[in-house]
Amino acid sequence: MIQTKVLDRLRNSSVLSAAQFDKELLCELTKLAAYLQLHRFPVVHALEDKIMAAAFFEPSTRTRLSFESAMLSVGGKTISVADAKTTGVAKGESMRDIGQMFNSYADIVVVRHTEQRAVADLTEYLRIPLVNGGNGSDEHPTQALADWYALLKWRPEIAYGQIPEKFRLNIGIIGTPGNMRTVKSFLTLALLFPENVNHITIFSEMADPLGAELREMCNGSPIGINFSRDLQGSLEYLDVVYMNAIAYLGDGYRFFGEEFQLSAKSKLKDDTVILHPLARGDELSTDLDETQHNLYFNQADGAVWIRQALLLAIFDRVRNIVPDNLLN
Ligand code: CP
C-alpha cells in the first residue's frame, strides 16, 4: 500500500535538498515509482493541465530528458531551456526577472545552474514549485532519489527493519561529498538507513572530503564513516560503490587518478554493485557494462519513474493514477 498521507507532504512543495526527505517519504516515493514503472501506462492524462519548464543553465542529458519524459508520459507539457546562451542570461538578464517569467509560463520549474546560490535565489521570486536539478557543487536531490530507487529495487529489505549483520551494506563513495553535488545528496540519503548500512568509506584525495555541514550530519549518525585512499585494496569489503566522473579539488574540476578507476579487472566481490550518475569518464570502464556489477544503467532508467512519482506527488495527482485499493 502507498501511504498518500506521507506523499501529501510534497504537495505544492519545492525540492531543493535531499535533506528534505526522511526515510518514510523516500520509501513511499520509491513505492509509487515502482508502481508507475511496472504499469507503464500507454497514455494517461493526470497532468494534462500542467506545464513544466525545464530550465537548464548547465549541460545535462539525463536530468532534463528524464524529467521531460516523466512529464510527457502522464499527459503534461514541457517547455525547455537547454542552453543558457539561448536565454536573456546571454544579454545579462537577472535570475529575478527570469523567475517572474517562470511564474507566468509554467506550473513547475526544474532548474540546473552552475551557481550554488541560483536555485535558492530563484525561489524568492517564484510562486510555483521549483525542483533543483543540480546547483553547482551543492546538491542534486532528485539524482539521489534515483540512486536510492535503484538500490531499494536491488535490495528492498534495506527499507524494512533491521536485517542480519552479514547482509547489511558497506558502501564505498569515491569522491568528495563536500564538493560534489551527486555524492553529497547520495550520502545525505544513505544516512537515513542506519539499521542496515554498516559502514560508509569515502575514498578521496582531499584532507577534508566532507566539509563542515556534512561532517556535522555524519557525526550525528550511528553509521561508521571511514576515510581511505586505498580503493583497490578495499574493494573486497564493499557491497556498493558510488562513483562520479569528476571531483572539485579546491581550485577546479579534475578527473580522478588511476587508483580511483574501476574496470572488469578490478577485484570487486561477485555481488557488488556500482552506481554512477553518469556521464562517465575513464573512472568507469565500459567493460563493466555487461557485468552483474552494473547498476548504473538501471539507476538512469529508473530516474524517469522516480521523477514522475515526484511530479505526481507535488501536483497532488497520485490518486488520479493509482487505484484506491493500493492507497492508504
Ligand atoms: N546524472 C546527471 O545529473 O546527469 P546529467 O548531467 O546528464 O543530467
Boltz pocket constraint, residues with backbone or C-beta under 6 A from the ligand:
constraints:
  - pocket:
      binder: B
      contacts: [[A, 59], [A, 60], [A, 61], [A, 62], [A, 63], [A, 64], [A, 133], [A, 134], [A, 140], [A, 143], [A, 277], [A, 278], [A, 279]]
      max_distance: 6.0
